[in-house]
Amino acid sequence: MTPLQKLRDHVTVADPSISCNLDESEDGVSYIDVYQDDYRLCIEHHPSLGFGLTAGPNLDVYGGKADEWLTDSPSCLIRVLSLVKSKKSTIPG
């Protein structure tokens, strides 16, 4: 199981009202689109950089840079669940 598959599974077990779509690439960047009602969050995974997050209502992130970066899956899971619960947007940094 890949790091993104594990992360997706942890997110949906922690909050079953969250839907996730996984788009994995064997040779580069992979993504999880996270949905809850009208809230959307995108997780991108770069093997050398870690996990990038961009979140907010009515989000359209394809082709854009992630707002926040985390180096490990546990930190990413905590941040994702916090963002979904609060429905807040990530802050570009």
FENFENWO-V37344 format. One record per residue. N is the residue number from 1. BURIAL is # if it has 24 or more other C-alpha atoms within 12 Angstrom, else .. Layout:
# FENFENWO-V37344
N_BURIAL, N_BURIAL
This chain:
# FENFENWO-V37344
1_., 2_., 3_#, 4_#, 5_., 6_., 7_#, 8_#, 9_#, 10_., 11_#, 12_#, 13_., 14_., 15_., 16_., 17_., 18_#, 19_#, 20_#, 21_#, 22_#, 23_., 24_., 25_., 26_., 27_., 28_., 29_., 30_#, 31_#, 32_#, 33_#, 34_#, 35_#, 36_#, 37_., 38_., 39_#, 40_#, 41_#, 42_#, 43_#, 44_#, 45_#, 46_#, 47_., 48_., 49_., 50_#, 51_#, 52_#, 53_#, 54_#, 55_#, 56_#, 57_., 58_., 59_., 60_., 61_#, 62_., 63_., 64_., 65_., 66_#, 67_., 68_#, 69_#, 70_#, 71_., 72_., 73_#, 74_., 75_., 76_#, 77_#, 78_., 79_#, 80_#, 81_#, 82_., 83_#, 84_#, 85_#, 86_., 87_#, 88_., 89_#, 90_#, 91_., 92_., 93_.
